[in-house]
């Protein structure tokens, strides 16, 4: 369990796309990535922005996104080998970090495809990740008889394996480039066993909650892959669980369609007008594992306890909320915390994204886990 007395930490997040070609010649002969190929890359950044950095309070997200887009513009529609010698995802993330004129960067990431990417944290440690999918059935035998998950049902499960790249080798990018191949090889036997199967029939998964699926995968892979740093399992696109060998965490994601206006924007700024977003709201929670039920918190309970706040936010004019200073993502995230933390004490982080990958992250626990943009 994390320390509930930790102070709030506010980060701003932004993402920007660029379309580029590359060849990764440091990879072994015959590797397909040695051939000239291209991707629709997504660069992302999380930063702690000091007051006064933006043109006005509340414009931080827009300015961070513009700064990142300007940074990656030289990479757009380019052969990346002309910009850096070995343009792996890791080395591209390091390039962005070096060229992004921004203090207090917490993390920079580059994902070359929806299933692969690399992140570099504030200590310049790199982590590669790969996303996998398997189709399976399961039921949760220990929940109440009338709980819907007690019935046999199924999901398209997604798994993200995160692994630390070796330090001191990013000049060539060989380690991060080959690490994803190792992840693939380690994952293949698990996929063969889990895909198109009933998870309850797998030894050790008689109660296959997201949390226990994640810890089972961890126990199987960690001896083969010491670099493994976290396993993420999603039952659906809107909820999932992390396990890092010590702690379980879950998240639940909701969509909010809300109207806003920015009171602190300059008179001529269009953001002073009534406008709106389809927000992506992620609630991150930490709790001890219930040894009987096999989960930390029921995803359904999270949504039920959040429902009173959801009703006040969804399809509503947020500028009419009482006792709220403005409608920027950071202020709204703080409002959400104040409204729900008493009913949802396991909550320790709120991500409020105005657009894909762009918004505010308010955390008061020890979590720094990220999900692909």
N, C-alpha and C positions, 0 to 999 in steps of 0.2 A: 504494500500500500504506500502511495506517495505521501509526502508531507503536505497536509492541507494548509499549513501556515506559509507556504512559499508565496512570494509576491507575484503580482501579475507581470507577465512579459508580453509585450506587444510587438509583433512582427508584421511587416507588409510583404505581400507576395505579388509577383508579376510573372507573366509568360509571354514569349514572342516566338513566332515561327520563322524559319528560313528554309529555302529549298536549295539543296546543294548536292554535288557529286563528290565521290572520293574513291580512293583505292588504299587498302591497308596492306602495304607490302611487307610489313614485319611479321605477318602471320605465316604459318607454314605453307609450303608449296601445296597447291591443290585446294586450299581453303577458298571458298567462294567469294569471301570479302576481299581477296587479293585482286579480283576483277574490278574494273571500273563500274560503279553503281551509284545510285542516288537515293536520297530520303527526303521526306518532309520532316525536318528536325523541329523539336520544340526546346527552346532554352527557358529555364525558370530561375528565379532568384527569390530568396527570402532575406529580408534585411530589417534591422532595428533602426528606424529612422528617427532622428532627433527632432524635437519641435523646432520650427523655423526653417527646416530644409525645403519644404514645399512652398509654393506660391501663397497658399492659404490653408489653414487647417481643414482637412478633409480632402485635399487634392493629392495626397501622397500616393494613392494607388495609381491614378492616372499618370502622374509624373514618373513613377517608378517604371511603369509599363513603357512609357515613351523613351526613358533612358535605356532600358534594355533593348527595345527595338532599334534604337540608334546604334547601340553597341554591336548587334549582330548583323546590321545592314551590309557591312563589307563581306559577310559570308554568304549572302543571299545570291542564288544563281551563279555560284562560283565553283571551280574545282578546288576543294578544300586543301589539297596537297600543295597548292600554290600559296596558301596562307600559313600552314604549319606542316611540319615534315610528316608526322604520323597523326592524322586526324581521327583518332578513336573518340568515342563518346567522352571518355575521361579527359583526354587532352583538349577536346573542344570546351568542356566545362572549365578547365583551368585557363584556357585562352579567354573565355568570357569573363571569368573572375579577374584576370589581369587587366582587361581592357574596359571593365565596367567602372566608371568613375563614381564610386559610391563608398561611403564609410559604413562600417558595422555590418558587413555581409555575413549572414549566418550560413547560407548554403547556396550553391549554384548547381544546377543540374542541366544535363542535355540528354534528351531521349531521341534516338534515331528512328525508332518505330514505336507503335503502341505497346510492344512487348519487351522492349530493351532500352536501357539507359544507364547513366552513371551520375552520381552526385558527389560533390566535393564540399566538405563542411568547413567551419570556420578555422579549424586546425589544419586545413588543407589535406585531410584524410579523404581518400576516395572510396566509394562504394559502388559496385556494379549491381544491377538488378535485372532479373528476367521474370516475365509473367507467363504462366502456364494455365491451361484449362482442362478440366475433366468433367464428364457428364456422369452423374451417379445418383442413386437413391439412398435415402436413409430415413430413420425414424428415431425419435428421442424417447427411450422406454421409461425414463424416470420422471417425466413431467406429469402434471395432473391428467387424469383420464380425459377431460374435456379440452385439453390443449391441442391446437391443430397440429403441432409438430409431433404429437404422439402417433398420428397416422403415418403410414408409409407415404412418402412423397419424394420429390427429387429436385435437383438444382443443376445448373451449369456452374460448378464451382470454379473459382479462379484462385490461383496461388502465386504469390510473388516471393521469390527468393532473393534476399539481399546479402551481399558478401563483400567483405573488405578487400580492396586491392592492396597488393604489397607496396609498402612505402619505398621511395627512392628509385622507382623504376618508371615513372611517368614520362621520362624523356622519350622513351621508345613507345610507350603505351602497350607493350607486349603483354604485361600481366593482365591488365583489364580486358584487353582484346581476347585473350585465351580463357579468362575466368568464366565468361559467358558460355564457352564451349564446355567447360568442366561442369557448370551448372546443368547444362542440357544432359550430359552423360549421367550425372548423379540423379537427375529427376526421372529419366526414362524408365527405370524399373518401378518407381512409384506410380507413374502414369499407367503403366501396363497393368498394375494391380488395381488401381482405383477407378480407371475409366470404364464406364458401362458396367458397373458393379453395384451391389448393395453394400454400403460401407459397414453396416452392422455385422456383416459376415466376415470382416477382416479382423484377425486376432489383435486385440488391444483397442479396437474401435467399436466395441459393443454399444457404446453411448457416443455416437459421432457428432458432438457439437463442434462449432467452428473452432473453439479454443482447443479442444482435444485433438482435432485433426491437425491444427498447427503444431501442437507439442509432439504429436506422433511423427510428423514429418521432420521436425527438428531432431528428435532422438535418432531417427534413421540416417539423416544426412550429416549431422555434425561430425561423427567419426570419420566420414569420407571427405568432408569439406571443412577443415578447421576454420576457414575464413568466413563461414556462414555467420551472419550477424543478426538476422531476423527472418521469421517466416510470417507471411501475411496470408490469411485465408478469407475469401469472400464467398458467402452463400449466394448473395444477390449483388446487384450493382450499388445497393444502398446500405449495406451493413457488412461487417467483417471483424476479424480478430487478429491481433499481433501476438507473437510469442518470441522472446529473445533469449530463451534459456533460463530466465529468472522470473520475469513478470509477464502477465497477460494484460492486454489492453483491447478494448473494442471501440468501434465507432459506428454511428448511425447517421445516415445522410438524408436530408429532406430538401425539397424544392420549395422556394417561396416566390410568389409572383406579387410584387409589392410596388407601390408608388412612393417616390421620394422627391425631396428637393433639398438643395444645399443652401442653407441660410447664410453661411459664411463666405460664399462665393462672391466675387465682385459683381457689381450691378449689371454689367454687360455680359457676364458669363452665362452661357446657356444652362449650366448646371443649377442656376437659381430657379429655373423653370421647373414645374412639375414634370417629372419623367419617371422611369422605372427600370427595374431589373428582374430577371428570373435568377434569383440567388441560389447558389448551392450552399447549404448549411450543413456542416459536419459537426456532430457532437462527439467528443472523445472522452472515454470514461475508463477509470482504473478501479479494480476491486479484486479481492482475493477470489480464487476459484472455489466454487461450491463443489465439494467432493462428491456429493450425491447427484446433483443435477448436471454437473460437468460444464457449467458455464459460470461466468462472472456475474452477468446481468442478462436477463431476458431482453432481446431486442424489442419485443412487443411492449414490455414494461417501460423501456426508455421512451418510446413514442407516446405511450399513454400518459406518462408523467410530464412529458413536454407539451402535450396537447393544449393546455390552457394558453401557453405562450404562442404556440403555433397559430391558434385562432386569432390572436391579436396581431399577428404579423402577415399571414397569408391573405392575398387579395384585399389588402388594407392600405390606406394612405399613412405611411409611417411618420410623416411630418405632423400628424395629429396625435401621436403617442404622447401621453403626459410625461413631464419631467425628463425630456430628452433634448440634449443641446442641439444636435444636428442629425443628419441622415447619412453620414459617411459610414463606411464599413466598420471602422474601429469603434465609433461611438455606439453603433447598433450591436456590435459584439459585446461590449460592456453592458449594455442594457439587457441583452439576453442572459448574460451571467447573473445579473442581479435578480432577474425574474425567476430563474429556474433552479439556482444552486441549492435552495432550501429543500425543494422537492426531489432534486436529483443530486445528492451530495457526492456521488461518485464522479460527477462531471469535473474535468480539470482542463479542458481546452475547448475552444469554440473557433471554428474556421468559418468565416462568412465571405464567400466568393461572389463578386458582382458579375464576372464573366469567367471563362475558363482559365483557371490558374491565377486569377487576379483578385486580390481582396486583402482581408486582415485576418491575422491569427492571434488570438488571445489565449495565453496559457498560464496556468498557475500550478502546474505539476511539473514532473521531470520529463515529460514526453517531448521528444523531438522527431518522432517518426513522421515520414512523409509518404504520400501516395503519388503515383505518377499523375501528371497533369492530364 
